[in-house]
Amino acid sequence: MSVPFTPIGHVHTTATDIPRHWSLSDVEGSLEIAPQFTAGLQDIQPGQRIVVLFHFHKSQQFSEKLLVQTPPHQDRAFGVFSICSPRRPNPIGLSIVEVLTVDGSRIEVKGIDMLDGTPILDIKPHIEGKEECPSWNNE
């Protein structure tokens, strides 16, 4: 089975010291979305938090020996699915960032933990608690 992904854009930041996790980050940058996907940014507003799914494009190739890893800030090993390591069977990352501005195909954000040039796979609204996600129908 093939599961192909096409990036919808890329991350841009001038920061060189990127935090290891979005929850620790105040780094600002932008999400530059490809022109054919710009209409999908409608209704994203400053102050909103969004979920960014991305590809860990600079991670080392995964192997079975990486199923258990010791994070640099821990003193013991953990299973890969219980940590936020970029070395994963499917190198997909998730970050929650705060929207600062939206200008055409560019979203300025705060909370980046991604490298400059990181391919963006998808953007979703960040929903907390029992908030409802805007619904859709098949009509």
Buried (B, 14 or more C-beta within 10 A) or exposed (E): EEEEEEBBBBBBBEBEEBBBEBEEBEBBBBBBBEEEBBEEBEEBEEEBBBBBBBBBBEBEEBEEEBBEBEEEEEEEEEEBEEBBBBBBEEBBBEBBBBBBEBEEBBBBBBBBBBBBEBBBBBBEEBEEEEEEEEEEEEE
